[in-house]
Structure formats: C-alpha cells, structure tokens
Amino acid sequence: MSSPNCGRREAVSDPGTLRGEAAALDAADALRAKRAEFVLDDDTVYLDGNSLGALPRAVPARLADVVGREWGRLRIRSWSESGWWTAPERVGDRVGRLVGAGPGRIVVGDSTSVNVFKAVVAAVRMGEGAGAGGRARDEILVDAGTFPTDGYIAASAARLTGCRIRAVPVGDLAAAAGPRTAVALVNHVDYRTGRLHDLPALTAAVHATGARIVWDLCHSAGALPVGLDAHGVDLAVGCTYKYLNGGPGAPAFLYVRRDLQPRFDSPLPGWNSHADPFGMAPDHTPAGGPQCGRVGTPDILSLLALDAALDVWEDVDLTAVRAKSLALTDFFLRCAEAYVPAGRVVSVTPVAHAERGSQVALKAAPAEAAAGTMAELVRRGVVGDHRPPDLLRFGFTPLYTTFGEVERAARTLGEVLGDVLT
Amino acid sequence: MSSPNCGRREAVSDPGTLRGEAAALDAADALRAKRAEFVLDDDTVYLDGNSLGALPRAVPARLADVVGREWGRLRIRSWSESGWWTAPERVGDRVGRLVGAGPGRIVVGDSTSVNVFKAVVAAVRMGEGAGAGGRARDEILVDAGTFPTDGYIAASAARLTGCRIRAVPVGDLAAAAGPRTAVALVNHVDYRTGRLHDLPALTAAVHATGARIVWDLCHSAGALPVGLDAHGVDLAVGCTYKYLNGGPGAPAFLYVRRDLQPRFDSPLPGWNSHADPFGMAPDHTPAGGPQCGRVGTPDILSLLALDAALDVWEDVDLTAVRAKSLALTDFFLRCAEAYVPAGRVVSVTPVAHAERGSQVALKAAPAEAAAGTMAELVRRGVVGDHRPPDLLRFGFTPLYTTFGEVERAARTLGEVLGDVLT
C-alpha cells in the first residue's frame, strides 16, 4: 500500500509477526467479551458495521415477545401497559447516553432524512429576523462532502423556507458562516473518507456568527464520544443501524437542545408532537419537551428491536470504544502497509487520530479495479463495501471486531490484489 | 338504544333469538375460515381492529427469519439477496391490490403524517401557475372533521408553500373547491363517526375545478373496496396497522397516480427517491416511478412484518369483505337496539350502507358516562375504544370478527349500561 505518511513499501510483511501482534492485542482487549453478545460467524470478517451493524443476540427473543405477547395478546392495551407510547423518548434517552445527551433531549423515530428536514427547517425558523441589520438569516450552509440525502433535504428545506443553500467544504465552513447564515448542516464523520470533523470547534465558530448548527452523527454515534450537551450543539440527527446495531432501517434519532425545545417549530407537526395528543384538537399546540420532534405513530416493532439492541451498551464506556476503534484502524493501516503491493491502494482516511472516525477508506488504482476487488474480498470472507468510483471502505466496530480479523482482512486484501494483477 | 331510524325501544330483546341468528350468520359466513389465521382468544371480543389490527399467525415466524437469518446471517447482503431494497414497492403492490391500485402506484414507508405532507406539497406543486387567469392555485381545502394530524400537516404544507388553508365540512367540499384550489385533502371514512364519504363523486367534483385530491384511506383500506385507479384519484395515503393488521406503527403507504409520478416533486427528496440512489450525486434527480414517494432507508423489520401480515389477503375478495362488514355493523346496530336501555346511547354512524365504513360509534348520554362505560366493557372482555368526550367506538374487522361476538358485545353493553345507572 502507498499511504500519505509512508510512501515506501514496508520491508517487513511477515504474517507471523502481525498475527502474533493481533493475538496479543486481542488478549489485552478490554471489550473482548462484548463480541459474544452478537451473532457472528468466524468464517466471515464483517467490516461493514458502518453500513449495517451485526445482530445483537438479545434482539430475537425480545422482538418475539413484543410481537407474540404485546401485540398478539395485549393488542391495543400495549400502548399504555407495554410502554409503547413513551418508547420514542425512553429509547431516545438510551441513545442519548451514547452521544453525550442528558435525558429528555432525544426522540427516536422516522428516517435520518426526515429528521434532517425537521432539524434544518426548525433551525431556520429559530433564526428568523435575527440576522444582520434585522434582516432574516436566509442562508443554509451544507458540508460539500455530505452524504447526498442531507444535501437534497437541505435544498428542499431552503426552497420551502425561502433560503439559499451553499455547499462549502467543511474546512471552510467556519469562515463561510456569517450574519446571513441561518444554519450549517455538517456530517460528523465523512461517509467516504472516514474523516472526523471537529465538532466542538465548528459548533463554537458557527455559534459565534449567531447561526445554528445541525450535526449528522450517522457515522459517529456508537463509534466515539460525541458530547452534544457539553459542546452546546443545537440540533443533531443520526441513524441507529450502523454502530448502534439497531437493525436494517431502524428508526433514526433527533436531538434538540433542552432550551431550544420550546422554540422547535416543526415542519412536520403530527399528532404525536401535540402538547395534548389525545385531545384531538383542530389546531396544533407543540409539545414543549423532546416530543416536539415526533410526528406520527411510532413504529413499535423496529423501535423495540433497537431498544433490545441497545442492551449491549449498558456496561460500555465510550472512551474504551474510542481507544479500541483507533487501535483497530491503526492496526489495519499497518497491516495493509505490510501486505498490500505498493501502488495498488492509498488510504484517504486521515492519519491523525483527531481526524479519524471508525472506518478506513482505501482508494484503488486503477479505479476500475475497485468493484472487482471488493467482490473478490467478499467471496473470500472479508466483507467491506465499495463506494464508486474507486473507494474500498472498511468499517471497524469496536464491540465485535477483533484484531485477528483486522490482520486477516488486510492479508486477504493483499492476496486479492496480488492475485488479480500480478 | 335510541337510533336515528328508530326512536322507540324495540320490543323484542330476547337474547336467545339474537344468539340463534348470530350462529346462523356465522355458519353462513364466507370468510369464517380466515379467523383461524389470527391470534385471538375467545374470552375477548376485540372490536378495536380499527385502531390496531390483531396479529396474523404468519408474522412471528417470518419476522424471526428476517431477524435471525436475513439480518443475523446475511447481514448487508440482504439488501439485494433478500430483496430488502425493493420491498417498499413490492409490499406497496400488495397493498395496491386491496385499494384498487395497479402495480407500480404505491410505496410503503414512513408514517401517515409524513406521507400526507409529501402528498399535499406535491399536489400544490402540480397546480402551480395553473389556476384561474394564470394565477397560482394557492388554497388547500381540508375535511373539517379530519383526523387532527392531517389538518396539522396540511396547515404546515400551506405555510411552507405560501397557500392558505380552509377547513370545510366534507358535504360542502365540492361546492367549496374553485379555481384557486390547489388540492383537497379528505378522509375516506371519518375516524369518529364512521361515515364513509363518496370518493368517486368527490374526486370528480374536485377534478372539475382543476384541483387535485388527496384521500386518506386509514379507515377504509382493508375494510371496503376503494378503486383508486378506477376513479382517477390523484394521490392517497393510508396506514397499515388497522384493517391491514401490519402491527403497531407499521409503515404507511403513499399512492401516486401513474401519470403523475414524473411530476411528483417531493418536499422530502431523500436518497431513496433519487433516479440513481447509489450514484451518490450531489443533486437530486427524482425517480420517475413509485419510488418518487420514498425518502430514507426503509424500515425493514416493520415492513416485512407487514408483508407477512398481508398473506391473509391472498385469497380474499374485497367484495366479500364489504358485504360482511355491512352485515356485522347492521347486526350490531340491531342487537344494540334490542339490548341497550333507551336513551343511553345513540348511534352517530350513518344508517345508509353507502355512507357507512366498518365501525359503529355510539354517543353516550350523559357524556361523562362514556369513559367509565368503555372501561367496564373492557373489564368484561369487550374491547372497543373511547373518543372524548362522549363516543364509544366499535370497529368490525370482517376477517376475524364473528356475529356471535357482535351479539355478545351488544349484550354486554346493554348489561353495563343497565348496571351502571339502573
């Protein structure tokens, strides 16, 4: 491999050495017991938990009970007796602990896209009439490297609220924000490169201009400490099916800072966000708490599957998760450096720990080799994913990925690239 | 009971007669075999399927397979190999058969509220610049008796698109629609009274003014034939957890008439509604088919639970469902007339078949007795629900409700009202 920090092919590529090191790292891993709480098979190295997390063992039995007893036997009574009605906030509080949000800040429900829409429109409305010279803040800034849906939804929010939208590289966002800026929408971790952005600094910089900031935590929630409350973040969204292992398409979450909840003017004021949802009043009076982010009837089966999936986090410290995440990605980069023929891939993931999420993306050369390389990797039991045109993406989930798997993945990648073109 | 068609107390209230009649009706019921496909207990008469449908027996095993094998073993591969990615349209087609929509008109996903938002905003955009004298159509009409969330969401759509909103009783809608009307949002069946509105006539009347119509089918889908394609309906939404038995908070559906799909300009253009969702392009190019109504990643567990729940419909003819539904509500009204002391309740559900959905709502006198009456009914094993201030609501699900249960429910209601105040 050619890496930005090390252009030369590393001399030592003896698998024995790195395998031994992997074994030692696994033996010393403070989180090693967590792997047993997931359904995994030793034939496959699953490095796609940044797309869909593995199944926690607690989920099937819990979901069977939700379906068979709560729905099947109690039926309508479960809305109160089984706590269905309050599940969006209850599960939200559990997610909150993992992203540094105190109780009562988060609701779970809807997709990330829908939550981006609520957050961006609500943020624009918080800034109305508050810009320079009394003019409305009418600009939405969006991370130029954003996952596409955030950009599409932000553009729709701009169109509907009479704002203009401007895509800006994250590095330029602090300078770009100004008195016309209503809100900046930023991805905490870039979904392609795995670059981690500086949430505290960027939040402070955007706040200094009087604007709001919405963070998309899809690729950081459950992978590293976030500190939403501590850094005064206004609004945040994120999905729960990546590092939180909530299941395919599990409901997303929406964070609204406590003091902003009474000012959260939702563009999707469904009956669930009404201050008195069962009053069936003809006009909408917004709920003042985290319920302000709800819309329609919560999707109970998926929500309670997520609830069960969150059990694995009960005894987990995010600091330990972050430490292992960095150790895994460091080790993968070293192994790839050792095993992969020079010139075939180059890492686009930052070397600096402060700028790295929990994935590594390797740019393939030639670009056309990327898809075939990933297909062959999967055939050989190493599951990452391919993001066109030329990225090979590997996600590392500290709760279940072992260093032994990391060594095997890099070694297999080296073998595939050696076989394919040599 | 006092009913609009019959002010006098019926002379015959011999339970033996009505029980015998119930037994004969059950014996002749063409749908009687369907009940065995649901989890029900004979101790409870469940007349709340218009709020949450009972659990179809096929669901638990299917969901266990989706969780254990598709998610647990195949993981990310299931997006293609298990057909997850195309499930919103595939399940949509199955719902389509039940509401008179051909393949490729419906997607399943999001909540009803979110789908109302998409439909109303998209309808307004279809009419832009098309009103009288070249002026924009800038008025949204909404059924004055609507389920509240539809009104809240329509008001939000109006605010965001620069329209005004006007609530009009359904009976006046045809006259109220005019050259400024962009869209009318109407409930097919009133959630309180159970009144069925005339979909073909109202659709034609609104179309005659050049406006669009959005039908909310929450209380009709699975209860009676709808005929969306046949009547040229523009857009429709509905939930799947009432008569379609999809489970608590199961994803809702959105119908977009075939010729309108290329013009469906969604206010929630997520990556799933992109013409090339995996191209990750920075700009949104809308999908031309039913995918135009998708937003974010589909909620697979709930969606496939619904898919399994729809199996019960495979051999069911909606005409038979409608016939039994009317027979059930007719019989309930007769039994209530016979058993309930005069003056204690009056039906607010229309007597005419053409104006009746699949529920009966009884207005209690005095109003304060309603909550206690329903609580006591539930304690005695008859589950309906109470809608404040004074409505006792009973839903009849033709696939599993028996005439014997109807007789028991009315008899128990009579006993409760007799016990409570006599």
Interface residues (C-beta under 8 A of the other chain):
Chain A: V39 D41 Y46 D48 S51 L52 A54 L55 V59 P60 L63 A64 V67 G68 W71 G72 R73 R75 I76 S78 W79 W84 D110 S111 T112 S113 V114 F117 V121 F147 P148 T149 G151 Y152 I153 A155 S156 L160 T161 A167 C239 Y241 G247 P248 G249 A250 P251 A252 S266 P267 L268 P269 G270 W271 N272 H274 F278 G279 M280 A281 P282 D283 H284 V295 G296 T297 P298 D299 I300 L301 S302 L303 A305 V383 D385 R387 P388
Chain B: V39 D41 Y46 D48 S51 L52 A54 L55 V59 P60 L63 A64 V67 G68 W71 G72 R73 R75 I76 S78 W79 W84 D110 S111 T112 S113 V114 F117 V121 F147 P148 T149 G151 Y152 I153 A155 S156 L160 T161 A167 C239 Y241 G247 P248 G249 A250 P251 A252 S266 P267 L268 P269 G270 W271 N272 H274 F278 G279 M280 A281 P282 D283 H284 V295 G296 T297 P298 D299 I300 L301 S302 L303 A305 V383 D385 R387 P388
